[in-house]
Amino acid sequence: MAYKIKADTCTACGTCIDECPVEAISAGDVYVIDPSVCTECGTCAGVCPVEAIELE
């Protein structure tokens, strides 16, 4: 089960993308996590200032 970013909460601040060790997060108006690359480490969720990242 990969992590996902809630589109209605994400502010595209960039904090998570810098922390992902496997580069599974893509930038955009709202950031997106590629579930086929995500290793479920939870680093992104731990640094998200608006708690927009959760397990899918």
C-alpha positions as CSV (number, residue, x, y, z in Angstrom):
1,M,0.0,0.0,0.0
2,A,1.7,3.2,-1.2
3,Y,1.3,6.7,0.2
4,K,-0.9,9.2,-1.6
5,I,-1.2,13.0,-1.5
6,K,-4.7,14.4,-0.9
7,A,-5.2,16.9,-3.7
8,D,-7.6,19.1,-1.7
9,T,-5.0,19.6,1.1
10,C,-1.7,19.7,-0.8
11,T,-0.2,23.2,-1.1
12,A,2.6,22.1,-3.4
13,C,5.2,23.5,-0.9
14,G,7.9,21.0,-2.1
15,T,8.9,19.7,1.3
16,C,8.0,16.1,0.5
17,I,9.7,15.9,-2.8
18,D,13.1,16.8,-1.3
19,E,12.7,14.1,1.3
20,C,11.7,11.1,-0.8
21,P,14.6,8.7,-1.0
22,V,13.3,7.0,-4.2
23,E,12.1,10.1,-6.1
24,A,8.5,8.8,-6.2
25,I,7.0,12.3,-6.0
26,S,6.2,14.4,-9.0
27,A,5.9,18.2,-8.8
28,G,2.9,20.1,-10.2
29,D,0.0,22.2,-9.0
30,V,-0.6,19.3,-6.6
31,Y,2.2,16.8,-6.0
32,V,1.6,13.1,-6.9
33,I,3.2,10.0,-5.6
34,D,3.9,7.1,-8.0
35,P,2.6,4.0,-6.2
36,S,4.8,1.7,-8.3
37,V,8.0,3.5,-7.0
38,C,6.9,4.3,-3.4
39,T,8.5,2.1,-0.8
40,E,6.1,3.1,2.0
41,C,8.9,4.6,4.1
42,G,6.6,7.4,5.4
43,T,9.3,10.1,5.2
44,C,7.1,12.3,3.1
45,A,4.1,12.0,5.5
46,G,6.4,12.9,8.4
47,V,7.5,16.2,6.9
48,C,4.3,17.4,5.3
49,P,3.4,20.6,7.1
50,V,-0.4,20.3,6.2
51,E,-0.7,16.5,6.7
52,A,-1.8,16.0,3.1
53,I,-0.1,12.6,2.8
54,E,-1.6,9.3,4.0
55,L,-1.5,5.6,3.2
56,E,-3.6,4.7,0.3
